[in-house]
């Protein structure tokens, strides 16, 4: 239909036709194809870009750790919000009208009504009610997800504090047991906190971390903090009777 500048079946049934941003001519084919690519692949591309940015920030050796943490937190927030953008845009369309697809808004493609048997204002009130209901549902879902995310972060922080306390106790015990030598083997140190590892765990790439440290890390990014190899939480092995 796009190649021959024809209406799609849905457009023909509803009596609408695509026009350019000036409501004068049909949009060119390249713009229509670009709009289709944005509609069906835009969200995935945005997610890949944000993930790529996170990886590059993690690999950067020039940035301060505080700046890295803030930027990663911002990117995590954007990745959290992106899936809701389409829903909010749809709600805005139901309430205010305009463009139904985000891709049409970005490319400037509009629709005009060419049917006479049902005017657009006949059904606008029903769509406004639908838009309000959709908006409330999205807001409720966003709030619930946000609270779950915050709760998970608090649990992670609490576990980290507990792990630090346990680590300090183990360090004291190890220092007492080692006597004059008093040094802790580097092989038993966590590569994240750089302290004596608590519940020593190994990734599939062979690096050692505290159990809590590596799981908290993998909650944010699915890569090894040392070699950047892709890893999953299910592949982390907790070492028993290891010294």
N, C-alpha and C positions, 0 to 999 in steps of 0.2 A: 504494500500500500504506500509506503514511504517513497519507494523508487519511482512510482508512477503518480505521486502527488494525489493519492486517493484517500478517502476516509477509511478508517478501520471499521470493522463490523460494529463495535461498540459506539463509535462516534456517529456512524450512520443511523443506528437505532435511536440514540438520544438526540439526534439533530444538532450536533455541534461540529465545528471545523476548526482546525488549527490555523493561526495567523501569526505574523511576526509581532514584535514589540510595539510597532506603530499601528497595528490593526489595519494594515493596508494590503499586504501581500501574504502569500503562503510562505512559511519559513523554508529556508533552503534545506536540501537533503542532509548536508554535513551537520547542520545544527540539530536536526531531528535525530540523527544517529548518535550525536554526542549526548543529547538529552536521554536517550535510551540507555547508553552506557553509564551515565551518571545515576540513573534510576535504579539499575540492577547491580551495579558494581561500586557505586560511590562510597557506601558505608564500609565495605570491605577494604577499599583503597585507603580510606581515612584511618581505619584501624591498623592497617599494615604500616602506614606512615608514622603513626604514634608509637607503635611497637619498635620501629626502626630507630626513631629518635631516642627512645628509652635505652636501647642497646648502645647507641653511639655515646650517650651521656655516661653510661656505666663504664664504657671503655676509655673515656677521656681521662688523661693523666694531668691535664692542665687545670681542670676545674677543682675548686675547693669542695670537700665533702659536704659542707652545708649547702652549697649551691646545687650540687648534684641531687641531694635529698629533696630540696624544694622543687626543682624542675621535674624530677620523677613524680613527685606528689601532684604537681599540676597536670602532667600528662595522664596520670592515673585517673584524676578527676574528669578530664576530657573523655577518656575511654569509657568512664562510667556513664557520662551524660549522652554520648553519641547515639546509643540505641533508642533514647527517648525523643530525639530531635524530630524524627519522622512523625511520631505520634502527636507531639505538640503542634507541628505544622498542619497535620490533618485536622486537629481540633480547631485551630485558627481558621482553616478553610470553611469548616461547617458553620462557625459563628459569624465570620466576617465576609466569606466569599473570596474571590480571587483565584489563585492557582492551587490546584489540588496536589500536584507533585512538586517537590523541592527542585527537581531537575528542570522543570518548566520555569520556575522562578529564577534559577541561575542562568538559564539560556534566554530568558525573555520571551518564550513562546506562550501565546495566549489562546484561549478558546472563545469563539463567538457562537451565539445561539441562532440557528437558522430555521427552527421549527415554530409553528404557530399554534399547535394544538394544546400546548401546556406552557404558559409563561413561567419565567424563572421565579417570580415572587409568589407563586402558588404554593410552593413547597419549602420556602426558605425558613419558615418558623419551625417546622419539624426538624430541619437540619441544625438549626440553632440549639434546639433541645439536645439533639444527639451530640453536638459539639461540646456542650456544657458537661454532659454525662461522661464523655470520653476524657475531657480535661480533668475532671474530678478523679476518675479512675487512674489516670496517669500520675497525678500529684500524689495520690494515696500510695501507689506502687513505688514511686520515687522516694517518698518519705520512709516507707518500710525498708526498702533496700539500703537507704542511707543509714538508718539506725542499725541494721544488721552489719553493715560495713564498719561503723563506728564501734559496735560491740566487739567485733572480731579484732579490731585494732587494739582495743583496751585489754582484751584477753591476751593478745600477743605481748603487749607491754608488761602485763602482770607476770606472764611466764618468763619474760626476759629478766625482770627484777629477781624473781625466784631463782632463776638459773644463775644470776650473778652472785647471789648470796650463797648458793650451794657451791659455786665455783670457788669463792673466797675460802669457804670452809675446807674444801678439798686441797686448795693450795697450801693452807696452813698445815694441814695434816701431811701433805707431801713434803713440805719443807722440814717438818719435824722428823719425818722418817728418813730423809736423805742425809741428815747429820751435817757434816762439814761440807760435803759436796753441794748439797742444797739446790742443785740445778734441775729444772724440769726438761725432760726430753722434748726437743722441738717437734718430733714426730707425733707427739700427743697433744699438741696445741691446736686450738681451733683457728683456722685461717681467717675467720670473720672477726672474732673478738680478740684474737691474739693472746688468749689466756689458756690455762689448762682446760682441756675439753671436758665437758660434763656430758655423760652418755655419748661417748665418742661414736660418730657415724661417718660412713664413707659413701661418696657418690659413685656413679658408674665410671667416672673418669679417674677415680682413685684419690681424690682429695678428701681431707678429714676436717670435720666441723663438729661443734656441739649439735646435739639433736634439735634443740629448740632454735638455735641460730640458723641452721640451714633450712628448717621448715618455714621459719618466718621470712627468710630470704625468698624461698620459692613461692610464697604467697604473692609476692610482688612481681617476680620475673622468673621465667622458667629456664634459667641458664646458670652454669657454674660461675661463681664470683671470681674464680681464678683463671680458668682456661676458656670460659665463655661457651663451653660445649652445652648443647641443649640437654636438659635433664628434667625428670619428672619426680614428684614427691614419692610416687609409688616405687621408684628405683633406688631410693636412699636406704642404705643398710645400716642398722644399728648394731655396732660391734659388741659382742659379749665376751668376757674373760680375755680381754685384749690388753696387753701392757707393752 
